[in-house]
Amino acid sequence: MLKTTAAVFLSIATTFSVLLSSPPPKSYYHSLFISTSLSDNVSISHHLYTLTRRPHAAGSEANAEAASYVLSTLAACNMKARIVSYEVLLSYPDSRSLNLTPSPSEPPITFDLKQEIYKGDPYADVADEVLPTFHAYAKSGSVTGQVVYVNYGRVEDYQTLKDMGTNVTGTVVLARYGQIFRGDIVKNAFDAGAIGALVYTDRKDYGGGGGDVKWFPDDKWMPPSGVQVGSVYKESGDPTTPGWASSEGCERVSVEELESRGDVPLIPSLPISGADGETIMRSIGGEIAKDDWQGSKDAPTYRIGPGPGVVNLNYKGKQVIVTIQNVIGVIEGEEEPDRFVILGNHRDAWTFGAVDPNSGTATLLEVAQRLWKLQKKGWKPRRTIILCNWDAEEYGLVGSTEWVEENRELLASRAVAYLNVDCAITGAGFQASATPQLDDLLKQAAQQVQDPDNSSQTIYEQWIQSSTSPLIGRLGGSGSDYAAFLQHIGVPAADMQFGTGGYPVYHSLYDDYVWMEKFGDPMFRRHVAAASVWGLVALRLADEEFLPFNYHSYAFEIQKLAEDLETEISDKGINFSPLFKSIEELSKAADKINNQKKAIKEAKGWASMWRNDRVKVRELNDRLMMAERAFTDRDGLLRMPWYKHLIYAPSRHNDYGSTSFPGIDDAIENAKKLNTAESWSMVQHEVWRVARAVRHASLVLGGNLT
């Protein structure tokens, strides 16, 4: 009996000795991460300045130099850093021209298609390295036709033109940027019968509304000669390797086959400046466009056409296989090295990229440096943290997509979450989008970080005060690198930034360090705050024993979405009860796993060191991690099979748009047009598909076989 008692006391003494000598709790390091002692806005400013000294489009020498800088910075932070390369098809301009004949009696006008260098521009010496204004993957060709003004080039805009009796067939459309993805502008023009598309930057949307407003460098607005370039490819990844990685010597689809399938644009297009757009607009006659199609107060009156203005558009592009470079940095987890928390940002830019994307790259490097400072103080993550700097995002999320496709099975079985930051800073005001189980985590992180523009409140307080819509958006659009993780393989994801409503010099010559220093973030405090929120969310996902996921948010969200859809088509006889039943099962599964988590915590006590306890925690976390995968379907969406997620995916007519239940939504839109029994039957089929996916998620979350 005495021997047993002695053994008990020895065990207790040993336990206390371990506790007294143990390192600080992970929460201590998390608080330290967001403290002013670890943050460094001077370092962030230096990173941004270094990354944006030259234009660095994907495939360029300057972008390779930027990759080396990111690699060396991550390596200096004691990370296992490497470059992962892919051989991908990229598109560059070879020649282009644009001429306008305002009327048969007037001489033609030839546009120079150049963005003007402003007086005192510190980057004038390297401005000639900027690619000529173009649309990546645009079809080469020469077209001549009368001009029709199509507003933003949306499907509903073409319906308006049809209702007005305007025929677009055989014309060149003039559309203004905004509202939808530029690739959809070109695709919708082709579908309407147009032979070419010109997309311009309207003063009303990007120039401050016209009038006496100044523009960059005197104010934040786009100069009259500014042009928004960008890709018009609607898919994700290398066009020649749809669904598999673009490794050297791999199988490839020919460009001719891509064209035959309609995967690449089928009419020539060109982006043009606001000044050139208004010149063309003055040549358009016909009916006056309605009020919400008009431009700024001092712009010419916008008319529909067609003509009498005639444009001749010539574009010749070259498509070449080039090497792109993703930079990957890894901090291996101490207890669960096979569970990955992934942070991502892309590096390539159409021009200097001070906002898009290198405000995010500079922030990523700040996160890396703070994590290294934590390591020097004794912190070690429970799970592995991976920092990814993607290449060729601007061409169509190429770098991230190729990496995910190459590592699909490993990521599908091990990735906890993907946290994306693209344009970290466009201005004031925090905003975030995420899959719903991450909502609480994002709010809690925002409550711990000071608002960079008002030290008397937290980011969260500013966030809720300024929000006029749901606080946290959803990731249905494919506007950045979260797409491959969430929409292709079903990894929980979030996307964060400071700034609301975009920024005027987007994708133009003027997105440089000067713009950021003067207008985006003069003191670089927003960069510091962005790094704090991003890193804190990552730390909690990497360190907390139980993954901080809340699936009640998911069940609540999709319940409301389903109710809205049911109301929209209440007279069509579509039965939503299978979907509502599966959502109810998901809610019960969320209750169950929350109760199981609570029970494990309460039962632990001194037993926290026992293996059985660790196994229970691991199994529960795996269910939390894998439930998102169940929302995917191996067949993908109809006519968009790469997109597997049945809850969040892009709209077929707008890659930037966030559509919930995309399969159901697309089927409804099609049924409204056809109004046949077969088309409405397809809506019912899509409801069943989503119901099955939600049920699968509830089974995964519940952890029991049927």
Secondary structure in CASP SS format (residue, H / E / C, confidence):
PFRMAT SS
TARGET T0000
AUTHOR 0000-0000-0000
METHOD secondary structure of the structure
MODEL  1
M C 1.00
L H 1.00
K H 1.00
T H 1.00
T H 1.00
A H 1.00
A H 1.00
V H 1.00
F H 1.00
L H 1.00
S H 1.00
I H 1.00
A H 1.00
T H 1.00
T H 1.00
F H 1.00
S H 1.00
V H 1.00
L H 1.00
L H 1.00
S H 1.00
S C 1.00
P C 1.00
P C 1.00
P C 1.00
K H 1.00
S H 1.00
Y H 1.00
Y H 1.00
H H 1.00
S H 1.00
L H 1.00
F H 1.00
I C 1.00
S C 1.00
T C 1.00
S C 1.00
L C 1.00
S C 1.00
D C 1.00
N H 1.00
V H 1.00
S H 1.00
I H 1.00
S H 1.00
H H 1.00
H H 1.00
L H 1.00
Y H 1.00
T H 1.00
L H 1.00
T C 1.00
R C 1.00
R C 1.00
P C 1.00
H C 1.00
A C 1.00
A C 1.00
G C 1.00
S C 1.00
E H 1.00
A H 1.00
N H 1.00
A H 1.00
E H 1.00
A H 1.00
A H 1.00
S H 1.00
Y H 1.00
V H 1.00
L H 1.00
S H 1.00
T H 1.00
L H 1.00
A H 1.00
A H 1.00
C C 1.00
N C 1.00
M C 1.00
K E 1.00
A E 1.00
R E 1.00
I E 1.00
V E 1.00
S E 1.00
Y E 1.00
E E 1.00
V E 1.00
L E 1.00
L E 1.00
S E 1.00
Y E 1.00
P E 1.00
D E 1.00
S E 1.00
R E 1.00
S E 1.00
L E 1.00
N E 1.00
L E 1.00
T E 1.00
P C 1.00
S C 1.00
P C 1.00
S C 1.00
E C 1.00
P C 1.00
P C 1.00
I E 1.00
T E 1.00
F C 1.00
D C 1.00
L C 1.00
K C 1.00
Q C 1.00
E C 1.00
I C 1.00
Y C 1.00
K C 1.00
G C 1.00
D C 1.00
P C 1.00
Y C 1.00
A H 1.00
D H 1.00
V H 1.00
A H 1.00
D H 1.00
E H 1.00
V C 1.00
L C 1.00
P C 1.00
T C 1.00
F C 1.00
H E 1.00
A E 1.00
Y C 1.00
A C 1.00
K C 1.00
S C 1.00
G E 1.00
S E 1.00
V E 1.00
T E 1.00
G E 1.00
Q E 1.00
V E 1.00
V E 1.00
Y E 1.00
V C 1.00
N C 1.00
Y C 1.00
G C 1.00
R C 1.00
V H 1.00
E H 1.00
D H 1.00
Y H 1.00
Q H 1.00
T H 1.00
L H 1.00
K H 1.00
D H 1.00
M H 1.00
G C 1.00
T C 1.00
N C 1.00
V C 1.00
T C 1.00
G C 1.00
T C 1.00
V E 1.00
V E 1.00
L E 1.00
A E 1.00
R E 1.00
Y C 1.00
G C 1.00
Q C 1.00
I C 1.00
F C 1.00
R H 1.00
G H 1.00
D H 1.00
I H 1.00
V H 1.00
K H 1.00
N H 1.00
A H 1.00
F H 1.00
D H 1.00
A C 1.00
G C 1.00
A C 1.00
I C 1.00
G E 1.00
A E 1.00
L E 1.00
V E 1.00
Y E 1.00
T C 1.00
D C 1.00
R H 1.00
K H 1.00
D H 1.00
Y H 1.00
G C 1.00
G C 1.00
G C 1.00
G C 1.00
G C 1.00
D C 1.00
V C 1.00
K C 1.00
W C 1.00
F C 1.00
P C 1.00
D C 1.00
D C 1.00
K C 1.00
W C 1.00
M C 1.00
P C 1.00
P C 1.00
S C 1.00
G C 1.00
V C 1.00
Q C 1.00
V C 1.00
G E 1.00
S E 1.00
V C 1.00
Y C 1.00
K C 1.00
E C 1.00
S C 1.00
G C 1.00
D C 1.00
P C 1.00
T C 1.00
T C 1.00
P C 1.00
G C 1.00
W C 1.00
A C 1.00
S C 1.00
S C 1.00
E C 1.00
G C 1.00
C C 1.00
E C 1.00
R C 1.00
V C 1.00
S C 1.00
V H 1.00
E H 1.00
E H 1.00
L H 1.00
E H 1.00
S H 1.00
R H 1.00
G C 1.00
D C 1.00
V C 1.00
P C 1.00
L C 1.00
I C 1.00
P C 1.00
S E 1.00
L E 1.00
P E 1.00
I E 1.00
S C 1.00
G H 1.00
A H 1.00
D H 1.00
G H 1.00
E H 1.00
T H 1.00
I H 1.00
M H 1.00
R C 1.00
S C 1.00
I E 1.00
G C 1.00
G C 1.00
E C 1.00
I E 1.00
A C 1.00
K C 1.00
D H 1.00
D H 1.00
W H 1.00
Q C 1.00
G C 1.00
S C 1.00
K C 1.00
D C 1.00
A C 1.00
P C 1.00
T C 1.00
Y C 1.00
R E 1.00
I C 1.00
G C 1.00
P C 1.00
G C 1.00
P E 1.00
G C 1.00
V E 1.00
V E 1.00
N E 1.00
L E 1.00
N E 1.00
Y E 1.00
K E 1.00
G E 1.00
K E 1.00
Q E 1.00
V E 1.00
I E 1.00
V E 1.00
T E 1.00
I E 1.00
Q E 1.00
N E 1.00
V E 1.00
I E 1.00
G E 1.00
V E 1.00
I E 1.00
E C 1.00
G C 1.00
E C 1.00
E C 1.00
E E 1.00
P E 1.00
D E 1.00
R E 1.00
F E 1.00
V E 1.00
I E 1.00
L E 1.00
G E 1.00
N E 1.00
H E 1.00
R C 1.00
D C 1.00
A C 1.00
W C 1.00
T C 1.00
F C 1.00
G C 1.00
A C 1.00
V C 1.00
D C 1.00
P C 1.00
N H 1.00
S H 1.00
G H 1.00
T H 1.00
A H 1.00
T H 1.00
L H 1.00
L H 1.00
E H 1.00
V H 1.00
A H 1.00
Q H 1.00
R H 1.00
L H 1.00
W H 1.00
K H 1.00
L H 1.00
Q H 1.00
K H 1.00
K C 1.00
G C 1.00
W C 1.00
K C 1.00
P C 1.00
R C 1.00
R E 1.00
T E 1.00
I E 1.00
I E 1.00
L E 1.00
C E 1.00
N E 1.00
W E 1.00
D C 1.00
A C 1.00
E C 1.00
E C 1.00
Y C 1.00
G C 1.00
L C 1.00
V H 1.00
G H 1.00
S H 1.00
T H 1.00
E H 1.00
W H 1.00
V H 1.00
E H 1.00
E H 1.00
N C 1.00
R H 1.00
E H 1.00
L H 1.00
L H 1.00
A H 1.00
S H 1.00
R H 1.00
A E 1.00
V E 1.00
A E 1.00
Y E 1.00
L E 1.00
N E 1.00
V C 1.00
D C 1.00
C C 1.00
A C 1.00
I E 1.00
T C 1.00
G C 1.00
A C 1.00
G C 1.00
F E 1.00
Q E 1.00
A E 1.00
S E 1.00
A E 1.00
T C 1.00
P H 1.00
Q H 1.00
L H 1.00
D H 1.00
D H 1.00
L H 1.00
L H 1.00
K H 1.00
Q H 1.00
A H 1.00
A H 1.00
Q H 1.00
Q H 1.00
V C 1.00
Q E 1.00
D C 1.00
P C 1.00
D C 1.00
N C 1.00
S C 1.00
S C 1.00
Q C 1.00
T E 1.00
I H 1.00
Y H 1.00
E H 1.00
Q H 1.00
W H 1.00
I H 1.00
Q H 1.00
S H 1.00
S C 1.00
T C 1.00
S C 1.00
P C 1.00
L C 1.00
I E 1.00
G E 1.00
R C 1.00
L C 1.00
G C 1.00
G C 1.00
S C 1.00
G C 1.00
S C 1.00
D C 1.00
Y H 1.00
A H 1.00
A H 1.00
F H 1.00
L H 1.00
Q H 1.00
H H 1.00
I C 1.00
G C 1.00
V C 1.00
P C 1.00
A E 1.00
A E 1.00
D E 1.00
M E 1.00
Q E 1.00
F E 1.00
G C 1.00
T C 1.00
G C 1.00
G C 1.00
Y C 1.00
P C 1.00
V C 1.00
Y C 1.00
H C 1.00
S C 1.00
L C 1.00
Y C 1.00
D C 1.00
D C 1.00
Y H 1.00
V H 1.00
W H 1.00
M H 1.00
E H 1.00
K H 1.00
F H 1.00
G H 1.00
D C 1.00
P C 1.00
M C 1.00
F C 1.00
R H 1.00
R H 1.00
H H 1.00
V H 1.00
A H 1.00
A H 1.00
A H 1.00
S H 1.00
V H 1.00
W H 1.00
G H 1.00
L H 1.00
V H 1.00
A H 1.00
L H 1.00
R H 1.00
L H 1.00
A H 1.00
D H 1.00
E C 1.00
E C 1.00
F C 1.00
L C 1.00
P C 1.00
F C 1.00
N C 1.00
Y H 1.00
H H 1.00
S H 1.00
Y H 1.00
A H 1.00
F H 1.00
E H 1.00
I H 1.00
Q H 1.00
K H 1.00
L H 1.00
A H 1.00
E H 1.00
D H 1.00
L H 1.00
E H 1.00
T H 1.00
E H 1.00
I C 1.00
S C 1.00
D C 1.00
K C 1.00
G C 1.00
I C 1.00
N C 1.00
F C 1.00
S H 1.00
P H 1.00
L H 1.00
F H 1.00
K H 1.00
S H 1.00
I H 1.00
E H 1.00
E H 1.00
L H 1.00
S H 1.00
K H 1.00
A H 1.00
A H 1.00
D H 1.00
K H 1.00
I H 1.00
N H 1.00
N H 1.00
Q H 1.00
K H 1.00
K H 1.00
A H 1.00
I H 1.00
K H 1.00
E H 1.00
A H 1.00
K H 1.00
G H 1.00
W H 1.00
A H 1.00
S H 1.00
M H 1.00
W C 1.00
R H 1.00
N H 1.00
D H 1.00
R H 1.00
V H 1.00
K H 1.00
V H 1.00
R H 1.00
E H 1.00
L H 1.00
N H 1.00
D H 1.00
R H 1.00
L H 1.00
M H 1.00
M H 1.00
A H 1.00
E H 1.00
R H 1.00
A H 1.00
F H 1.00
T E 1.00
D C 1.00
R C 1.00
D C 1.00
G C 1.00
L E 1.00
L C 1.00
R C 1.00
M E 1.00
P C 1.00
W C 1.00
Y C 1.00
K C 1.00
H E 1.00
L C 1.00
I C 1.00
Y E 1.00
A E 1.00
P E 1.00
S E 1.00
R C 1.00
H C 1.00
N E 1.00
D E 1.00
Y E 1.00
G E 1.00
S E 1.00
T E 1.00
S E 1.00
F C 1.00
P H 1.00
G H 1.00
I H 1.00
D H 1.00
D H 1.00
A H 1.00
I H 1.00
E H 1.00
N H 1.00
A H 1.00
K H 1.00
K H 1.00
L H 1.00
N C 1.00
T C 1.00
A H 1.00
E H 1.00
S H 1.00
W H 1.00
S H 1.00
M H 1.00
V H 1.00
Q H 1.00
H H 1.00
E H 1.00
V H 1.00
W H 1.00
R H 1.00
V H 1.00
A H 1.00
R H 1.00
A H 1.00
V H 1.00
R H 1.00
H H 1.00
A H 1.00
S H 1.00
L H 1.00
V H 1.00
L H 1.00
G H 1.00
G C 1.00
N C 1.00
L C 1.00
T C 1.00
END
